[in-house]
Amino acid sequence: MSNNKSKSEIESFDPEVYASIQKELTRERNNLELIASENFPSTAVLEAQGSLLQNKYAEGYPRRRYYGGCEFVDQIEELAIERACKLFGAEHVNVQPLSGVPANMAAYFALAKFGDTIMGLALPHGGHLSHGHKVSFSGRWFNIVHYQVDPKTELIDYDVLLKLAREEHPKIIVAGASAYPRTIRFDKFREICDDVGAYLVTDISHIAGLVAAGVHPSPVPYADIVTTTTHKTLRGPRSAMIMCKEKWAKNVDRWVFPGIHGGPHMHTIAAKAVCFKEAAQPEFKEYQKQIIRNAKTLEVEFTKLGYRLVAGGTDTHLLLVDLRNKNITGKDAEEFLGRAGITVNRNTIPYDPQSPFVTSGMRIGVPAVTTRGMRESEMKKICELINEVLMNPEDKKIVDKAAKDVKELCGAFPIYASL
């Protein structure tokens, strides 16, 4: 992608792919990205991700490779590990996992065997597929016991969780979520695990940036193994990593390679190294604080407009909005808002009467709009635009006006101007 008059290589050779890339660039520039798991990495991260390091096979680990010519990628992987350990205060880090699900797979098998009992938060209550859903490897290869949120508070009830753990005797308890808006008490999870003799695996894929910046409690002191993706609030490449206590380092490393994959993606590891350096800067901490302020602003504004928020609001980067009192489904909300250039995703709410394909809720996250530089005043405008569209989805004049306002708002906070 280039602004130069001369054509880029991809534009010259493959105009079809180039055209789609340009359309996606236009979409990202002109739309409000409110999907909680998406963000805009820096051009430095993108440059590393698209570098010639993708050419290099490097099976094994630094200074213990099964290929020659790895001296420079060894330097990069060691740098990524060093930076991640310092950033999170971890004893050991593996930066090779290709994405979040394989990272969780390696974590589970480092501590358990086929058929062992694992407890994880149920998907409709905010969990993730890899935390034990029946369609996932985790639900097929392990005996899964799901815990749920309290029907009244929509929060994890740690007393109920302890009672369930004493009944089920799990080998692993998984703490983590993809749609849980409140603070997770990792210290409480540790107490429960110690009570029943279970290992604690925490998946902080959504909140890793918040944890790194110290605006959410860290699981690192409490968990046996911590997994995370690197592209959400951490604002790095689309990938993952594993942190663990030193005593689990060999097990984790063996399950990542050769247990699950072969050659690591060295270009992506380089991009992780860049993102870890970015996350260590003072500006990153301020960015994460602004994420919290922006999310809390949306909480206030949605509440003023009569929307019900799951768990009463948020402590993190996301909100889960119950749309039932507005007589709108999550599926419809996603479609209606998309017409105005506002990107959200439908999401189940706890004890949802709708199917996962329809849902009663929508999930809204602020990492990407915060990356653009938007603050509290812009959050108020965004909430106003969302409400206008949802209350008047068939009024073309109102929807078109909202789309125009969205484009103007995005234009005031540009991204990727040099691409």
N, C-alpha and C positions, 0 to 999 in steps of 0.2 A: 504494500500500500504506500503510495507516494504522491506528493503534490508536485513533483517535477514534471516538466512538459514531456520528457521522454518516457516511454512506457516502461513499466516494471517487467521483470522476467515473467512473472505469472500472468500479467495482463496480456503480454504478447503471445505466450504459449497456450494459455488456458483461459480465455476470456469468460467462459461460463462460470468457472469457480471464482475468478476475480470479481465478476459482477455480484455474486452472492456475498462475497466478503465485504464489498463496498456497501451493499444494502444493509448488512449487519452493522457495519460501522455507523451508517446513517441512523439506524434504529437506536443504537446505544447512545449516540449523541443527542437524539431528539426525543427520546422517551424517558419517562420517570421510572427507573428500575427500583422496584420495591419488593423484589423477591429476596427473602432473608438470607438465602444461601449464596447470593451472587454479589460480586464486587468488581471494581476496576483496578487491576494491578498497575503499578507504575510502568512506564515505557522501559525502564531499566530491567524490570522483571520480564517483560515481554521480549526484550532483546536477548536476554540470557536463554529464555525458553526456546527462542527461534534460532539459536546459535549452532555452529558446526559441531558442538559437543554431542549432538544427536548421532554423529557418525561413529562414536566410540563404544565398542563393547567392553564391559568391565565387570564380568561376573565375579562375584566374591566381594571382598571388602578391602579398603585401603591397605596397600602393602601385602595383601593376601589375595591377589587376583589370579584368575585362570587364563588371562590374556596378557600379552605383552603390550608395551606402549601406553601404560596407564599412569605414568608418573605425574602427569599434569591433572588428570581427573581425580587422582588420589588427593592432590592438594585441595581441590575444590570440595570433595566430599568431606575431608577432614575439617575444612573451614566451616562447612554447613553444620557439622556435628558440634563443633566447638561453640559456634554462635547459638545454636538451639539450646545446648546445655546451659549456657550462661543466661540466655533469655528467660528460660523457665525454671532454672535451678534444678535441673534434672541430673541424675547420676549417670544415666546412659541414654543415648538417642540413636535410633536407626532412621535415617532419612531416605531409605530406598523404597518404602511402600508406594505403589503406583496410585492408589486412591484409598478412600476411607474404608470401604468394605474389605479389601484384602488386608488392610491394617488390623481391622477387628478380627478377621479370621486368624491372623498370625498370633494376635494377643490371646484369643481363646485357646488355641492349640498349644501355646507356650505354657498354659496353666492347667489344661483339662484334656480329657480324652473323649472320643466319640461316645455319645450317650450320656455323658455327665449332665447334671442339672445346672442350668444357668437361669438366673432371674434377670429380667430386663423390663423396662417400662413399655407397656403396650402401645402399639403404633397409633391407635385412635386417641390415646391419651398424651401423645407428644413424643413417643419413642421413634425409633428408626427401624427399617426393615431388617437391618443386620443385628438388631438387638433381640431377635428371636421370632420374627414373623414366619409363618409356615411356608411362604413362598421363597424365603431366603435360605441359603446354606445353613444359617444358624438355627432355623426352625426345623430343618431336615436332619441335621447331624447331631443335635443335642436335645436333651429333654428340657423343654422351655416352660418356665413358670412366669407368667406376667404379673407384675404389680401395676396398680392403677392409681389415679389421683382420687382424692376424696370427692364424692359427688356434690358436696356443698361448697367447699372452698376451692376445689379444682387444683389443689396443691398436693404434693407428695406428703402423706401422713407417715412419719417415720416410726411411730408406734405400731401402726398397722403393718408396715413393711417388716419390722422386727418380728412380729407375730407370725407372719407368713414365712419368713426365713427360718424360724424355729420349726415350723411344720414341715418345710420342704427340704431342708438341709442342702442348699445349693453349693456347688463347687466354686461358682463365680457369681457375683452380683455385679451387674452393669449399671453404672450411673452415667446418665447423659441423655440428651434429647435432641429432636429436630424441631419441635414446636412446643416448648415449655418456656413460658415467658418470665418465670420467677427464678430467684437464686437457688442453686442446687447446693445443699449442705453436704459437702464431701466428708466433713468430719463426722457427721451422723452416719453416713454410709460406712465409714471405717469402723465405727463402734459396733454397728450391726454385723459387719463381716467378722469382726473379732469375736463377737458373741457366739456366732454359729460356725466359726472355723472356715469361712469362705474367703476367697481371693476377691479383691476389688479391682475391676477394670472400669476406667472412666473414659467416656468418649466426649471430648470437648470440641468437636468439629465446628460447632456454631459459635462457641464463645472463646475460642483460643486467643483471639486478639484482645478481648476484654481481660482474660486471665494474664496474658503477657504484660499488659499495661497496669495490672493491679486494681482494676475496677470490678473484678469478680473474684471470689475466693478461688485459690488454686487447688487442684486435686493432687499436685505432685507430691506434697509431703505425706499424703494419706494413701494413695493408690499404689497397688503393685505394678500396674501397667496403665499408661495413659495413651490413648490414641487421638489423633486429630487430622482433619484435612488441613490444607494450608491456603485455601483460596477464599475462605469466607471472611470473617472479621480479621483474619490474619493478613489478608490482602496480598497473597502470594500466588504462585502458579497452581493450576488444578492438579493437586496431588495430595500426599499425606505423609505422616511420620508417626513413629512410636517412641514414647519415653517410658523408662522403667527403672526400678531399683536395680542396682548392680547385680544382685543375685539372680535376676531373671535375664540378664543381658545375653548369655549364650543361647538360652532357649528361644528368646525373641529373634535373635539374629539367624539362628538355624531355620526357624520357621519362615522368615522372610526370604532368605536364600540359603539353601536350595529348596526349602519347603513349598513355597508358593510361586515364586517367579525366578526367571533366569537373569538376563542382563538388566541392570538398573538403567533408568533413563537419565544419563548424566547431564543432559541439557536442562532437565527439570530440576535436578539436584542443584545445579548452578543457580537456577532461578530461586530456589528455596534459600540458598545462601544469601542472595541479594535481599530477599524479603525479610530474613532474620536480621540482617544489618539495619534495614529500614525500621523494623519493629523495635530496635534498641535505641532509636533516636527520641529525643524529648517531644518532637512533633507528633510522633505516633501515640504517645500517651495522651496528648491533648486531643488527638483525633478520636480515641476511644472514649474519652470523657464526653466529647461532643455527641458521639453516638448515643450515649445514655441520655443526655439532655434532649436530643431530638426525639428519641423514643418516648420519653416522659411527656414531651410536648404533645405528641400525637395522642397519648393516653388521655390527657386533659381535654383535648379538642374533640376527640371521638365521644368521650363521655358527655360533654356539653350538648352534642348533637343527638344524644339518646341511644347510642350504640352500646351494646353490652360487650365488655371485654372479658375473655376467659381469665380466670384467676384474679379478676378485678383490675388488671393492668399489667405493667411490665417492670422488671429490674434490669433488663438486658437490651438487646438490639432489635427485638421483635415483639409484635403484638399479635394476638389471635382474636379476631373479631367475630363474635356470634351474630349472624345476620337474621336470625329467625324473627325477631320482633320488627324487622323491616320487610318481612315477607319476600326475601331474596335468598336464593341458594348461593353457595360458594361458586358453583359452576357459572351461574349467570353473572355474578359480580365480576369474575375473571374476564368474561367475554365483554360485558358492558364497558368496563374500565379500559380494556384493550383497545376499544374503538377510539378512545381519547388519548391513547399513547401512555397509559398508566399500566405498568406491568405488575400484577400480583399473582398469587396462586391460590386456588381453592384449597381448603384444608379441613380435615375433620376436626371437630371439637369433642371434648370428653362426653361420652354417652350420646354420641351423635345419632339422631334418628334417620339421617340420610345415608346413602351409600357412599363409599370412598370416591366414587366417580362424580358424585353430585355435591355432597358435603353441605353443612350448615354454616361453614365459616370461611374466612379468608385470612391468610397469613401475610402480615406486612412487616418488612424489615427495612432498616434505615442505613446499613453500611454503605451502599453504593451512592445514595444521594448525599450522604455525609462526606464521602470521598470527593464529590464534586465541589464541596465547600458550602453546602446548604446548612442553614442553622435554624433556630427556633421560628423565626418569622416565615421562612419558607415551609416549615412543617405545617404551620397554620394554614398557609395557602394550599398545600397539598391536601390536607384534610377537607378543606372547603371544596376543592375540585372533585375529590372522590365522592363526597356527599351529593354534589350537584348532579353528577353522572348517575349515581345509584338511585337517586330519587326521581330522575327524569330520563330513564334509559332510552325511551322511544322518541324523545324530543330532539330531533336532529339539530335544531338551532342551538340548543343548550350544549349538546355533545360536541358539536363543531367548535363552539366558542371555548369549551374546556380544552379541546385538542389544540387550539391556537394558543391558549394560555400556557399549556404544558410545553409547547415548543418554545415559546418566549422565555419561560422559566429556565428550561434547559440551556437555551442560548446564552443566558446570563451567567451560567456556570458550566463553561465548555469543558469537554474532555477530549483527549487524543487529537489535539489540533495539528500535531506534526505527522500524523499517520496518513 
